[in-house]
Amino acid sequence: MNEKQTTGHPPIRPGRRPLVERTERATVGRASLEDPRMSCRNVSVFYDSKKAISNITLDIGRNEVIAMIGPSGCGKSTFLRCLNRMNDTIDGCLVTGQVIMDGKNIYDDDVDVVPLRAQVGMVFQKPNPFPKSIYNNIAYGARIHGLVRNREETDELVVGALKRAGLWSEVKDRLEMPGTSLSGGQQQRLCIARAIAINPEVILMDEPCSSLDPIATAIIEELIDELKQNYTIAIVTHSMQQASRISQRTAYFHQGDLIEIGPTEQIFLNPLHQLTEDYITGRFE
């Protein structure tokens, strides 16, 4: 990592406040919102004795797309997995702090993770359709969660989810084909359709376009823009261009710390922290 060496504040640009020094690790920007969908307070994650993220305090707004950016290994995906307790599946992982949703800490002992993960769905980096038909990829979760009672209701749910994911016109005549028979971009939209079929309120996306070509990526980005009308979306991305295109707020992570959060335009054009500026301008990766 080649960080820019500094001996003080960089020159102040016209109309711009001095950057916060890189030695100051407190989060800058507006991490708290008046009416958040989820509130994270002092969230830390340990893998055995190693601390992966440290005291993250961050609110996620209703019907917003919030992007999480930062160098590889900075903790952004680890934090994302805290939001629906996916870290519970990792041996030796300990999460401390609170993630509040609907007035309750999702880490309380009496919280059932099955309905939680229906409420907070997840789309992973690589498309992972079930080894089932396109139809059953969508219907399976709805049946498990008791959202449908008969074939008619299941048909309606499958069609609706595929339409919302922008996939219906491409697969309507081959619903009994395996989900794995689709192209990579179609498989990722199938996974998004599968996630929204169980009526989540929040959708987590961990680098959903990293394995897709530019055309498929553009389709997914258009879909995200449409989905935010009905869902809250938190997305981890290595693409700063993608973050700038699709998100309303952006959070910058570095070495397990949340360094800065704010409106996406401000983060990219007028960051407040030196570390954020160094990353945005390519001084280190």
C-alpha atoms as a printed R data frame, in Angstrom:
    type eleno elety resid chain resno       x       y       z
1   ATOM     1    CA   MET     A     1   0.000   0.000   0.000
2   ATOM     2    CA   ASN     A     2   1.553   3.298  -1.094
3   ATOM     3    CA   GLU     A     3   0.091   6.024   1.020
4   ATOM     4    CA   LYS     A     4   0.872   9.653   0.313
5   ATOM     5    CA   GLN     A     5   3.268  11.071   2.904
6   ATOM     6    CA   THR     A     6   2.004  14.239   4.542
7   ATOM     7    CA   THR     A     7   3.434  16.659   7.076
8   ATOM     8    CA   GLY     A     8   0.223  18.537   7.772
9   ATOM     9    CA   HIS     A     9  -3.007  19.610   6.153
10  ATOM    10    CA   PRO     A    10  -2.971  19.745   2.352
11  ATOM    11    CA   PRO     A    11  -3.652  23.100   0.726
12  ATOM    12    CA   ILE     A    12  -7.214  24.231   1.341
13  ATOM    13    CA   ARG     A    13  -9.284  24.340  -1.812
14  ATOM    14    CA   PRO     A    14 -11.503  27.375  -2.338
15  ATOM    15    CA   GLY     A    15 -14.664  27.068  -0.258
16  ATOM    16    CA   ARG     A    16 -13.461  23.859   1.352
17  ATOM    17    CA   ARG     A    17 -12.760  22.970   4.983
18  ATOM    18    CA   PRO     A    18  -9.360  21.462   5.883
19  ATOM    19    CA   LEU     A    19  -9.300  17.670   5.747
20  ATOM    20    CA   VAL     A    20  -9.282  15.762   8.998
21  ATOM    21    CA   GLU     A    21  -5.801  14.363   9.617
22  ATOM    22    CA   ARG     A    22  -5.302  10.660   8.930
23  ATOM    23    CA   THR     A    23  -4.150  10.174  12.537
24  ATOM    24    CA   GLU     A    24  -7.662  10.989  13.776
25  ATOM    25    CA   ARG     A    25  -9.710   7.805  13.575
26  ATOM    26    CA   ALA     A    26 -13.102   9.049  14.729
27  ATOM    27    CA   THR     A    27 -15.815   8.870  12.100
28  ATOM    28    CA   VAL     A    28 -16.538  12.129  10.320
29  ATOM    29    CA   GLY     A    29 -19.811  12.924   8.626
30  ATOM    30    CA   ARG     A    30 -23.390  12.255   9.612
31  ATOM    31    CA   ALA     A    31 -23.547   8.660  10.818
32  ATOM    32    CA   SER     A    32 -26.920   9.067  12.591
33  ATOM    33    CA   LEU     A    33 -30.294   9.698  10.952
34  ATOM    34    CA   GLU     A    34 -33.587  10.905  12.403
35  ATOM    35    CA   ASP     A    35 -35.701   7.936  11.265
36  ATOM    36    CA   PRO     A    36 -33.379   5.057  10.318
37  ATOM    37    CA   ARG     A    37 -34.445   1.601   9.175
38  ATOM    38    CA   MET     A    38 -31.508   0.063  11.006
39  ATOM    39    CA   SER     A    39 -29.247   1.558  13.688
40  ATOM    40    CA   CYS     A    40 -25.818   0.107  14.397
41  ATOM    41    CA   ARG     A    41 -24.102   1.145  17.614
42  ATOM    42    CA   ASN     A    42 -20.503   0.292  18.523
43  ATOM    43    CA   VAL     A    43 -20.465  -2.854  16.415
44  ATOM    44    CA   SER     A    44 -17.189  -4.789  16.591
45  ATOM    45    CA   VAL     A    45 -16.344  -8.177  15.110
46  ATOM    46    CA   PHE     A    46 -13.658 -10.556  16.308
47  ATOM    47    CA   TYR     A    47 -12.399 -13.670  14.527
48  ATOM    48    CA   ASP     A    48 -10.945 -15.525  17.492
49  ATOM    49    CA   SER     A    49  -8.437 -12.994  18.869
50  ATOM    50    CA   LYS     A    50  -8.295 -10.823  15.732
51  ATOM    51    CA   LYS     A    51 -10.452  -7.696  15.630
52  ATOM    52    CA   ALA     A    52 -11.898  -7.274  12.139
53  ATOM    53    CA   ILE     A    53 -14.022  -4.145  12.630
54  ATOM    54    CA   SER     A    54 -14.030  -1.719  15.519
55  ATOM    55    CA   ASN     A    55 -16.921   0.172  17.125
56  ATOM    56    CA   ILE     A    56 -18.904   0.925  13.978
57  ATOM    57    CA   THR     A    57 -21.777   3.344  14.581
58  ATOM    58    CA   LEU     A    58 -23.930   3.876  11.520
59  ATOM    59    CA   ASP     A    59 -27.598   4.346  10.621
60  ATOM    60    CA   ILE     A    60 -29.159   3.012   7.433
61  ATOM    61    CA   GLY     A    61 -32.038   5.077   6.101
62  ATOM    62    CA   ARG     A    62 -35.401   3.980   4.786
63  ATOM    63    CA   ASN     A    63 -35.600   3.467   1.018
64  ATOM    64    CA   GLU     A    64 -32.039   4.544   0.469
65  ATOM    65    CA   VAL     A    65 -29.094   2.920  -1.243
66  ATOM    66    CA   ILE     A    66 -26.038   3.168   0.985
67  ATOM    67    CA   ALA     A    67 -22.707   2.112  -0.526
68  ATOM    68    CA   MET     A    68 -19.783   0.814   1.495
69  ATOM    69    CA   ILE     A    69 -16.376   1.286  -0.087
70  ATOM    70    CA   GLY     A    70 -12.771   0.827   0.933
71  ATOM    71    CA   PRO     A    71  -9.632  -1.245   0.273
72  ATOM    72    CA   SER     A    72  -9.751  -5.041   0.281
73  ATOM    73    CA   GLY     A    73  -9.828  -6.414   3.804
74  ATOM    74    CA   CYS     A    74 -11.055  -3.153   5.344
75  ATOM    75    CA   GLY     A    75 -14.096  -4.752   7.000
76  ATOM    76    CA   LYS     A    76 -16.955  -3.571   4.807
77  ATOM    77    CA   SER     A    77 -18.216  -7.081   3.938
78  ATOM    78    CA   THR     A    78 -17.756  -8.193   7.544
79  ATOM    79    CA   PHE     A    79 -19.912  -5.274   8.650
80  ATOM    80    CA   LEU     A    80 -22.543  -5.997   5.989
81  ATOM    81    CA   ARG     A    81 -22.878  -9.564   7.273
82  ATOM    82    CA   CYS     A    82 -23.563  -8.192  10.757
83  ATOM    83    CA   LEU     A    83 -26.841  -6.754   9.505
84  ATOM    84    CA   ASN     A    84 -28.548 -10.142   9.181
85  ATOM    85    CA   ARG     A    85 -26.279 -12.178  11.457
86  ATOM    86    CA   MET     A    86 -24.585 -14.065   8.643
87  ATOM    87    CA   ASN     A    87 -21.397 -13.927  10.741
88  ATOM    88    CA   ASP     A    88 -23.126 -16.392  13.091
89  ATOM    89    CA   THR     A    89 -22.258 -19.110  10.575
90  ATOM    90    CA   ILE     A    90 -18.488 -18.548  10.987
91  ATOM    91    CA   ASP     A    91 -16.719 -20.505  13.719
92  ATOM    92    CA   GLY     A    92 -14.845 -18.338  16.197
93  ATOM    93    CA   CYS     A    93 -16.657 -15.155  15.176
94  ATOM    94    CA   LEU     A    94 -17.894 -12.836  17.930
95  ATOM    95    CA   VAL     A    95 -20.032  -9.750  17.297
96  ATOM    96    CA   THR     A    96 -20.424  -7.101  19.990
97  ATOM    97    CA   GLY     A    97 -22.522  -3.930  20.023
98  ATOM    98    CA   GLN     A    98 -26.087  -3.464  18.844
99  ATOM    99    CA   VAL     A    99 -27.946  -3.578  15.540
100 ATOM   100    CA   ILE     A   100 -31.410  -2.142  16.175
101 ATOM   101    CA   MET     A   101 -34.344  -2.889  13.878
102 ATOM   102    CA   ASP     A   102 -37.972  -2.242  14.787
103 ATOM   103    CA   GLY     A   103 -36.845  -1.165  18.236
104 ATOM   104    CA   LYS     A   104 -35.049  -4.433  19.029
105 ATOM   105    CA   ASN     A   105 -31.425  -5.516  18.977
106 ATOM   106    CA   ILE     A   106 -31.180  -8.332  16.423
107 ATOM   107    CA   TYR     A   107 -28.420  -9.890  18.558
108 ATOM   108    CA   ASP     A   108 -30.695 -10.447  21.556
109 ATOM   109    CA   ASP     A   109 -30.831 -14.100  22.601
110 ATOM   110    CA   ASP     A   110 -34.535 -14.419  21.805
111 ATOM   111    CA   VAL     A   111 -34.217 -13.297  18.164
112 ATOM   112    CA   ASP     A   112 -34.868 -16.075  15.628
113 ATOM   113    CA   VAL     A   113 -32.430 -15.661  12.727
114 ATOM   114    CA   VAL     A   114 -34.716 -17.405  10.206
115 ATOM   115    CA   PRO     A   115 -37.389 -14.671  10.044
116 ATOM   116    CA   LEU     A   116 -34.626 -12.068  10.479
117 ATOM   117    CA   ARG     A   117 -32.901 -13.238   7.308
118 ATOM   118    CA   ALA     A   118 -36.229 -13.140   5.501
119 ATOM   119    CA   GLN     A   119 -36.677  -9.547   6.634
120 ATOM   120    CA   VAL     A   120 -33.077  -8.667   5.772
121 ATOM   121    CA   GLY     A   121 -32.270 -10.553   2.567
122 ATOM   122    CA   MET     A   122 -28.855 -10.960   0.999
123 ATOM   123    CA   VAL     A   123 -27.409 -11.165  -2.494
124 ATOM   124    CA   PHE     A   124 -23.862 -12.481  -2.674
125 ATOM   125    CA   GLN     A   125 -20.841 -11.686  -4.811
126 ATOM   126    CA   LYS     A   126 -21.226 -14.702  -7.065
127 ATOM   127    CA   PRO     A   127 -24.687 -15.719  -8.295
128 ATOM   128    CA   ASN     A   128 -25.772 -18.772  -6.324
129 ATOM   129    CA   PRO     A   129 -29.086 -20.073  -7.678
130 ATOM   130    CA   PHE     A   130 -30.408 -23.223  -6.046
131 ATOM   131    CA   PRO     A   131 -30.002 -26.461  -8.052
132 ATOM   132    CA   LYS     A   132 -33.688 -26.227  -8.900
133 ATOM   133    CA   SER     A   133 -35.858 -24.860 -11.672
134 ATOM   134    CA   ILE     A   134 -36.194 -21.114 -12.180
135 ATOM   135    CA   TYR     A   135 -39.733 -21.409 -10.800
136 ATOM   136    CA   ASN     A   136 -38.672 -23.282  -7.677
137 ATOM   137    CA   ASN     A   137 -35.755 -20.955  -7.011
138 ATOM   138    CA   ILE     A   138 -38.378 -18.292  -6.338
139 ATOM   139    CA   ALA     A   139 -41.079 -20.476  -4.805
140 ATOM   140    CA   TYR     A   140 -38.882 -22.405  -2.354
141 ATOM   141    CA   GLY     A   141 -38.323 -19.630   0.181
142 ATOM   142    CA   ALA     A   142 -41.935 -18.473   0.033
143 ATOM   143    CA   ARG     A   143 -43.117 -22.004   0.824
144 ATOM   144    CA   ILE     A   144 -40.641 -22.388   3.699
145 ATOM   145    CA   HIS     A   145 -41.814 -19.112   5.255
146 ATOM   146    CA   GLY     A   146 -45.492 -19.913   4.760
147 ATOM   147    CA   LEU     A   147 -46.134 -17.019   2.395
148 ATOM   148    CA   VAL     A   148 -48.182 -19.053  -0.083
149 ATOM   149    CA   ARG     A   149 -50.981 -21.556   0.445
150 ATOM   150    CA   ASN     A   150 -51.585 -22.994  -2.992
151 ATOM   151    CA   ARG     A   151 -50.336 -23.116  -6.570
152 ATOM   152    CA   GLU     A   152 -52.268 -20.045  -7.632
153 ATOM   153    CA   GLU     A   153 -50.680 -17.911  -4.926
154 ATOM   154    CA   THR     A   154 -47.277 -19.387  -5.700
155 ATOM   155    CA   ASP     A   155 -47.639 -18.612  -9.413
156 ATOM   156    CA   GLU     A   156 -48.586 -15.025  -8.597
157 ATOM   157    CA   LEU     A   157 -45.624 -14.619  -6.265
158 ATOM   158    CA   VAL     A   158 -43.128 -16.099  -8.759
159 ATOM   159    CA   VAL     A   159 -44.345 -13.913 -11.603
160 ATOM   160    CA   GLY     A   160 -44.324 -10.806  -9.417
161 ATOM   161    CA   ALA     A   161 -40.795 -11.405  -8.126
162 ATOM   162    CA   LEU     A   162 -39.413 -12.083 -11.600
163 ATOM   163    CA   LYS     A   163 -41.083  -8.949 -12.936
164 ATOM   164    CA   ARG     A   164 -39.676  -6.803 -10.122
165 ATOM   165    CA   ALA     A   165 -36.236  -8.239 -10.854
166 ATOM   166    CA   GLY     A   166 -36.604  -7.382 -14.538
167 ATOM   167    CA   LEU     A   167 -36.304 -11.030 -15.553
168 ATOM   168    CA   TRP     A   168 -39.843 -12.144 -16.412
169 ATOM   169    CA   SER     A   169 -39.774 -11.376 -20.134
170 ATOM   170    CA   GLU     A   170 -36.526 -13.353 -20.517
171 ATOM   171    CA   VAL     A   171 -37.555 -16.514 -18.671
172 ATOM   172    CA   LYS     A   172 -41.364 -16.712 -18.812
173 ATOM   173    CA   ASP     A   173 -41.260 -19.538 -21.368
174 ATOM   174    CA   ARG     A   174 -38.651 -21.645 -19.544
175 ATOM   175    CA   LEU     A   175 -39.599 -21.570 -15.889
176 ATOM   176    CA   GLU     A   176 -38.911 -25.298 -15.536
177 ATOM   177    CA   MET     A   177 -35.332 -24.920 -16.775
178 ATOM   178    CA   PRO     A   178 -32.580 -25.028 -14.123
179 ATOM   179    CA   GLY     A   179 -31.632 -21.654 -12.666
180 ATOM   180    CA   THR     A   180 -28.025 -22.540 -13.416
181 ATOM   181    CA   SER     A   181 -28.828 -22.566 -17.152
182 ATOM   182    CA   LEU     A   182 -29.104 -18.769 -17.170
183 ATOM   183    CA   SER     A   183 -26.293 -16.342 -17.963
184 ATOM   184    CA   GLY     A   184 -24.321 -14.831 -15.090
185 ATOM   185    CA   GLY     A   185 -26.273 -11.578 -15.124
186 ATOM   186    CA   GLN     A   186 -29.576 -13.418 -15.333
187 ATOM   187    CA   GLN     A   187 -28.556 -15.687 -12.465
188 ATOM   188    CA   GLN     A   188 -27.810 -12.652 -10.306
189 ATOM   189    CA   ARG     A   189 -31.214 -11.162 -11.115
190 ATOM   190    CA   LEU     A   190 -32.748 -14.537 -10.276
191 ATOM   191    CA   CYS     A   191 -31.028 -14.355  -6.879
192 ATOM   192    CA   ILE     A   192 -32.414 -10.843  -6.399
193 ATOM   193    CA   ALA     A   193 -35.881 -12.117  -7.358
194 ATOM   194    CA   ARG     A   194 -35.455 -14.955  -4.860
195 ATOM   195    CA   ALA     A   195 -34.537 -12.440  -2.153
196 ATOM   196    CA   ILE     A   196 -37.473 -10.096  -2.773
197 ATOM   197    CA   ALA     A   197 -39.986 -12.975  -3.090
198 ATOM   198    CA   ILE     A   198 -40.011 -13.418   0.698
199 ATOM   199    CA   ASN     A   199 -40.969  -9.780   1.293
200 ATOM   200    CA   PRO     A   200 -37.779  -8.388   2.857
201 ATOM   201    CA   GLU     A   201 -37.549  -4.801   4.026
202 ATOM   202    CA   VAL     A   202 -33.774  -4.548   3.652
203 ATOM   203    CA   ILE     A   203 -31.598  -6.078   0.917
204 ATOM   204    CA   LEU     A   204 -27.871  -6.534   1.483
205 ATOM   205    CA   MET     A   205 -25.678  -6.818  -1.606
206 ATOM   206    CA   ASP     A   206 -22.048  -7.934  -1.329
207 ATOM   207    CA   GLU     A   207 -20.319  -6.895  -4.560
208 ATOM   208    CA   PRO     A   208 -23.236  -8.175  -6.675
209 ATOM   209    CA   CYS     A   209 -21.695  -7.090  -9.984
210 ATOM   210    CA   SER     A   210 -18.047  -8.080  -9.479
211 ATOM   211    CA   SER     A   211 -18.339 -11.154 -11.711
212 ATOM   212    CA   LEU     A   212 -20.574  -9.562 -14.350
213 ATOM   213    CA   ASP     A   213 -19.815  -7.881 -17.644
214 ATOM   214    CA   PRO     A   214 -20.584  -4.150 -18.154
215 ATOM   215    CA   ILE     A   215 -23.954  -4.794 -19.824
216 ATOM   216    CA   ALA     A   216 -25.171  -7.083 -17.043
217 ATOM   217    CA   THR     A   217 -23.801  -4.636 -14.473
218 ATOM   218    CA   ALA     A   218 -25.781  -1.767 -16.015
219 ATOM   219    CA   ILE     A   219 -28.968  -3.852 -15.857
220 ATOM   220    CA   ILE     A   220 -28.391  -4.659 -12.174
221 ATOM   221    CA   GLU     A   221 -27.699  -0.991 -11.403
222 ATOM   222    CA   GLU     A   222 -30.950   0.057 -13.094
223 ATOM   223    CA   LEU     A   223 -32.736  -2.608 -11.061
224 ATOM   224    CA   ILE     A   224 -31.217  -1.309  -7.807
225 ATOM   225    CA   ASP     A   225 -32.425   2.182  -8.666
226 ATOM   226    CA   GLU     A   226 -35.964   0.836  -9.115
227 ATOM   227    CA   LEU     A   227 -35.880  -1.372  -6.026
228 ATOM   228    CA   LYS     A   228 -35.034   1.475  -3.674
229 ATOM   229    CA   GLN     A   229 -38.598   2.709  -4.091
230 ATOM   230    CA   ASN     A   230 -39.713  -0.260  -1.978
231 ATOM   231    CA   TYR     A   231 -36.610  -1.495  -0.185
232 ATOM   232    CA   THR     A   232 -33.646  -0.263   1.808
233 ATOM   233    CA   ILE     A   233 -30.437  -1.414   0.108
234 ATOM   234    CA   ALA     A   234 -26.939  -1.639   1.558
235 ATOM   235    CA   ILE     A   235 -24.288  -2.523  -1.018
236 ATOM   236    CA   VAL     A   236 -20.586  -3.299  -0.725
237 ATOM   237    CA   THR     A   237 -18.696  -2.449  -3.890
238 ATOM   238    CA   HIS     A   238 -15.091  -2.129  -4.998
239 ATOM   239    CA   SER     A   239 -16.234   0.100  -7.857
240 ATOM   240    CA   MET     A   240 -16.231   3.741  -6.862
241 ATOM   241    CA   GLN     A   241 -17.954   4.529 -10.160
242 ATOM   242    CA   GLN     A   242 -20.764   2.179  -9.223
243 ATOM   243    CA   ALA     A   243 -21.092   3.701  -5.748
244 ATOM   244    CA   SER     A   244 -21.285   7.175  -7.252
245 ATOM   245    CA   ARG     A   245 -23.966   6.112  -9.735
246 ATOM   246    CA   ILE     A   246 -26.384   4.212  -7.516
247 ATOM   247    CA   SER     A   247 -26.091   5.366  -3.892
248 ATOM   248    CA   GLN     A   248 -27.466   8.285  -1.949
249 ATOM   249    CA   ARG     A   249 -24.927   7.928   0.865
250 ATOM   250    CA   THR     A   250 -21.469   6.372   0.946
251 ATOM   251    CA   ALA     A   251 -19.446   5.032   3.876
252 ATOM   252    CA   TYR     A   252 -15.670   4.683   3.626
253 ATOM   253    CA   PHE     A   253 -13.999   1.903   5.641
254 ATOM   254    CA   HIS     A   254 -10.274   1.558   6.344
255 ATOM   255    CA   GLN     A   255  -8.497  -1.118   8.409
256 ATOM   256    CA   GLY     A   256 -11.643  -2.061  10.307
257 ATOM   257    CA   ASP     A   257 -12.726   1.501  11.043
258 ATOM   258    CA   LEU     A   258 -15.564   3.554   9.588
259 ATOM   259    CA   ILE     A   259 -13.642   6.649   8.564
260 ATOM   260    CA   GLU     A   260 -16.257   8.796   6.887
261 ATOM   261    CA   ILE     A   261 -19.908   8.737   5.861
262 ATOM   262    CA   GLY     A   262 -21.986  11.287   4.043
263 ATOM   263    CA   PRO     A   263 -23.940  12.102   0.894
264 ATOM   264    CA   THR     A   264 -22.296  10.317  -2.010
265 ATOM   265    CA   GLU     A   265 -21.621  13.521  -3.939
266 ATOM   266    CA   GLN     A   266 -19.830  15.011  -0.938
267 ATOM   267    CA   ILE     A   267 -17.751  11.882  -0.320
268 ATOM   268    CA   PHE     A   268 -16.494  11.856  -3.895
269 ATOM   269    CA   LEU     A   269 -16.131  15.586  -4.510
270 ATOM   270    CA   ASN     A   270 -15.412  17.048  -1.088
271 ATOM   271    CA   PRO     A   271 -14.339  14.360   1.428
272 ATOM   272    CA   LEU     A   272 -13.639  15.524   4.954
273 ATOM   273    CA   HIS     A   273 -10.989  12.951   5.930
274 ATOM   274    CA   GLN     A   274  -7.508  12.611   4.461
275 ATOM   275    CA   LEU     A   275  -7.806   8.823   4.221
276 ATOM   276    CA   THR     A   276 -11.013   9.160   2.206
277 ATOM   277    CA   GLU     A   277  -9.403  11.611  -0.193
278 ATOM   278    CA   ASP     A   278  -6.361   9.385  -0.627
279 ATOM   279    CA   TYR     A   279  -8.578   6.435  -1.560
280 ATOM   280    CA   ILE     A   280 -10.942   8.380  -3.812
281 ATOM   281    CA   THR     A   281  -8.045   9.963  -5.719
282 ATOM   282    CA   GLY     A   282  -6.168   6.672  -6.091
283 ATOM   283    CA   ARG     A   283  -3.222   7.472  -3.838
284 ATOM   284    CA   PHE     A   284  -3.638   4.039  -2.338
285 ATOM   285    CA   GLU     A   285  -5.840   1.040  -3.006
